[in-house]
């Protein structure tokens, strides 16, 4: 059974090579591995090309974010065929048997556009990180963390992009990831757009995957993640246009302001500055990649 696996790399060759090695160990599926390097500065693409010469390596000239990076891999894979597409974070792991479960679920209903597993942390005992997601416009915490009541596949509003199996026809109907998001919420927006065209997003509890969240640098979580998670809600409101739009704008303005003030008072000025910046850019329509601006504005000179 053929499948295209797309793995995004940004200054993390060790994680990416470990992920490649895991996929290489599959016995039944015939994956074509697409590695997209997002303009790494640590020699990642050269190392990947040397240690994994069998993969299809795409080298982006600039960091195009999660959305743009994965889109380059998706475009390349679709030019070669119509196999299902698996987006796989390089710090995530899923066994071949679990991927085969996802493929069975995808093939069981032509209206399923996206399917994913239960996603667990790598701690012991494992913590359930996500059983699918809810619209980030309507919910502060969009990940569903309650265990499902049964092992039957169930519909959610979106499947997280950490481990995401995609039906190519869904992308051909609704388009690729919106690159204005750059990082975070782009997959949620894609699934919500697809739902308007009749494509379901499904979680199959029989399939499990793990995600090594501890590998993420804390400074990036305090600044870049905080910035994009606030800013991109305003982009999603613009893109999906929920009614009444003014009420959603007002709610997230108040929420962001209160969160920034709380973080400032509790001694986390970096995250507070990132949230203020995300709020201003979201309201002002400044989207796309803003890593350099955010880090320069939010981190001390010695850290930026």
C-alpha positions in Angstrom: 0.0 0.0 0.0 1.5 3.3 -1.1 1.6 6.4 1.1 3.5 9.7 1.0 5.1 10.8 4.3 6.0 14.4 4.7 8.4 15.4 7.5 9.3 19.1 8.1 12.8 19.9 9.4 14.0 23.1 11.0 17.4 22.9 12.7 16.6 19.5 14.1 18.5 16.9 12.0 18.7 14.4 14.9 15.0 14.3 15.4 14.3 14.1 11.6 16.8 11.3 11.1 15.3 9.4 14.0 11.9 9.8 12.5 13.2 8.7 9.0 14.7 5.6 10.7 11.4 4.7 12.3 9.5 5.0 9.0 12.2 3.0 7.2 11.4 0.2 9.6 7.9 -0.3 8.3 7.4 -3.7 6.5 4.0 -3.6 4.8 3.4 0.0 3.7 5.5 1.5 0.9 6.2 5.0 2.0 7.7 7.7 -0.2 9.5 10.0 2.3 9.5 13.7 1.6 11.7 15.8 3.9 11.2 19.5 3.7 14.0 21.6 5.2 12.9 25.1 6.2 16.2 26.9 5.6 18.0 25.4 8.5 21.2 27.1 9.6 22.8 24.1 11.4 23.8 22.0 8.5 20.6 19.8 8.7 20.0 19.4 5.0 23.6 18.3 4.3 23.5 15.8 7.1 20.1 14.4 6.1 21.2 14.1 2.4 24.4 12.2 3.6 22.8 9.9 6.1 19.4 9.3 4.3 20.1 9.6 0.6 17.0 7.6 -0.3 14.6 10.4 0.9 13.2 13.1 -1.4 14.8 16.2 0.1 13.3 19.7 -0.6 15.4 22.6 0.5 13.5 25.8 1.0 15.5 29.0 0.6 13.6 30.6 3.5 11.8 29.4 6.5 8.2 29.1 5.2 6.8 27.9 8.5 4.7 24.8 9.2 2.1 25.8 6.6 4.5 26.7 3.7 6.9 24.0 4.5 4.4 21.2 4.5 2.7 22.7 1.4 6.0 22.3 -0.6 6.0 18.7 0.4 2.3 18.2 -0.4 2.7 19.8 -3.8 5.7 17.6 -4.7 3.9 14.4 -3.5 0.7 15.2 -5.5 2.7 15.8 -8.6 3.8 12.2 -8.4 0.4 10.6 -7.6 -2.7 10.4 -5.5 -1.5 8.3 -2.6 -2.8 9.4 0.9 -0.5 12.0 2.5 0.8 11.6 6.1 2.0 14.8 7.8 4.4 13.7 10.5 6.2 15.9 13.0 9.8 15.0 13.4 9.4 14.8 17.2 6.4 12.4 16.9 6.3 8.6 16.5 3.6 6.4 15.1 3.9 2.6 14.5 3.2 1.2 11.1 0.2 -0.8 12.4 -1.4 2.5 13.7 -0.9 4.1 10.3 -2.6 1.1 8.6 -5.5 1.7 11.0 -5.7 5.3 9.9 -5.6 4.2 6.2 -8.5 1.7 6.7 -10.6 4.5 8.3 -9.8 6.9 5.5 -10.8 4.4 2.9 -14.0 3.4 4.7 -15.8 6.6 3.8 -15.1 8.9 0.8 -16.4 11.8 2.9 -13.5 11.5 5.4 -10.9 14.0 4.4 -8.6 13.8 7.4 -7.9 11.2 10.1 -5.6 11.1 13.0 -4.7 9.0 16.1 -5.0 9.6 19.8 -1.9 11.7 20.6 0.0 11.0 23.8 3.0 12.6 25.5 6.1 10.5 26.0 6.0 10.7 29.8 5.1 7.7 32.0 2.4 7.0 32.5 1.5 8.6 29.1 -0.7 11.7 29.2 -3.4 12.1 26.5 -2.5 15.3 24.7 -5.2 15.3 22.1 -8.2 13.3 20.9 -8.9 15.7 18.2 -9.7 19.4 18.3 -12.4 22.0 18.5 -12.5 25.3 16.7 -9.9 27.7 18.1 -12.3 30.6 17.4 -14.8 29.1 19.9 -12.5 27.6 22.5 -9.5 28.8 24.5 -8.1 25.3 24.8 -9.0 23.7 21.5 -7.5 20.2 22.0 -9.9 17.5 23.3 -8.1 15.8 26.2 -10.9 13.6 27.6 -10.5 9.8 26.7 -13.0 8.7 24.1 -15.8 6.4 25.5 -15.2 3.7 22.9 -12.8 2.6 20.2 -15.1 3.6 17.4 -13.8 6.4 15.1 -15.5 9.7 15.8 -15.8 13.0 14.1 -14.0 16.1 15.4 -13.8 19.7 14.2 -10.1 19.2 13.2 -7.3 16.7 13.5 -4.0 18.1 14.9 -1.2 18.4 12.3 1.3 16.4 14.5 0.2 13.2 12.9 -2.3 13.8 10.1 -3.5 11.5 7.3 -5.0 13.4 4.4 -7.2 12.4 1.4 -5.7 14.2 -1.6 -9.2 14.8 -3.1 -10.0 17.0 0.0 -7.0 19.3 -0.8 -7.9 19.4 -4.4 -11.4 20.6 -3.4 -10.5 23.2 -0.7 -6.9 24.0 -1.3 -3.7 23.6 0.7 -2.8 25.1 4.1 -3.2 28.8 4.3 0.4 30.1 4.6 -0.6 33.3 6.2 -0.8 31.4 9.5 2.9 30.4 9.2 2.7 28.4 12.4 -0.2 26.9 14.4 -4.0 26.8 13.6 -3.4 26.3 9.8 -4.5 22.6 10.0 -7.6 23.6 12.1 -8.5 26.2 9.5 -8.0 23.6 6.7 -10.3 21.0 8.4 -12.9 23.6 9.1 -12.9 24.8 5.5 -13.1 21.3 4.3 -16.1 20.6 6.5 -18.0 23.3 4.6 -17.4 21.2 1.5 -18.6 17.9 3.1 -15.3 16.4 4.3 -15.2 15.0 7.8 -12.3 15.1 10.2 -12.0 11.9 12.2 -10.0 10.5 15.1 -9.5 6.7 15.2 -8.9 5.7 18.9 -7.5 2.3 17.8 -4.4 4.2 16.5 -2.0 5.9 18.9 1.0 8.2 18.5 3.4 10.0 20.8 4.7 13.5 20.7 7.9 14.6 22.5 6.8 18.0 23.7 9.8 18.3 26.0 12.0 18.7 23.0 10.7 22.2 22.3 12.9 25.1 23.6 11.0 26.9 26.4 12.0 30.3 25.1 10.3 29.6 21.8 7.1 28.4 23.6 7.1 31.6 25.7 7.5 33.9 22.7 6.8 32.5 19.2 4.1 30.1 20.3 2.4 32.7 22.4 2.5 35.2 19.6 1.1 33.0 16.9 -1.6 31.4 19.0 -3.0 34.8 19.7 -2.5 36.4 16.3 -3.8 33.5 14.3 -7.2 33.5 16.0 -7.8 36.9 14.3 -6.7 35.5 11.0 -9.1 32.5 11.4 -11.9 34.9 12.2 -11.1 36.7 9.0 -10.9 33.5 6.9 -13.9 31.6 8.3 -16.1 34.7 9.0 -18.2 33.3 11.9 -21.3 35.3 12.9 -21.3 37.7 14.5 -17.7 38.6 13.7 -17.6 41.6 16.0 -18.4 39.5 19.0 -15.5 37.1 18.3 -13.1 40.0 17.8 -14.3 41.6 21.1 -13.9 38.4 23.0 -10.4 37.6 21.8 -9.3 41.2 22.3 -10.4 41.0 26.0 -9.0 37.6 26.5 -5.6 38.5 25.1 -5.5 41.7 27.1 -6.3 39.9 30.3 -3.8 37.2 29.6 -1.0 39.6 28.9 -1.7 41.5 32.1 -1.8 38.3 34.1 1.6 37.2 32.7 3.1 40.6 33.3 2.0 40.6 36.9 3.2 37.0 37.5 6.7 37.7 36.2 6.7 36.5 32.6 7.3 39.7 30.6 8.5 37.9 27.5 5.3 36.0 27.0 3.3 39.1 27.9 5.1 41.1 25.2 4.6 38.3 22.6 0.8 38.3 23.4 0.6 42.1 23.1 2.4 41.9 19.7 0.1 39.1 18.5 -2.9 41.1 19.5 -1.7 44.2 17.6 -0.7 42.2 14.5 -3.9 40.2 14.5 -6.0 43.3 14.6 -3.8 45.1 12.1 -3.8 42.2 9.6 0.0 41.6 9.8 0.2 37.9 9.1 2.8 35.4 7.7 6.1 34.6 9.3 7.2 37.1 12.0 9.8 35.1 13.9 12.6 37.7 13.7 10.4 40.6 14.7 8.9 38.6 17.6 12.2 37.4 19.0 13.8 40.8 18.6 10.9 42.5 20.4 10.3 39.9 23.2 13.6 38.4 24.2 16.5 40.2 26.0 19.3 41.2 23.6 21.5 38.4 24.9 18.9 35.7 24.1 17.7 37.1 20.8 
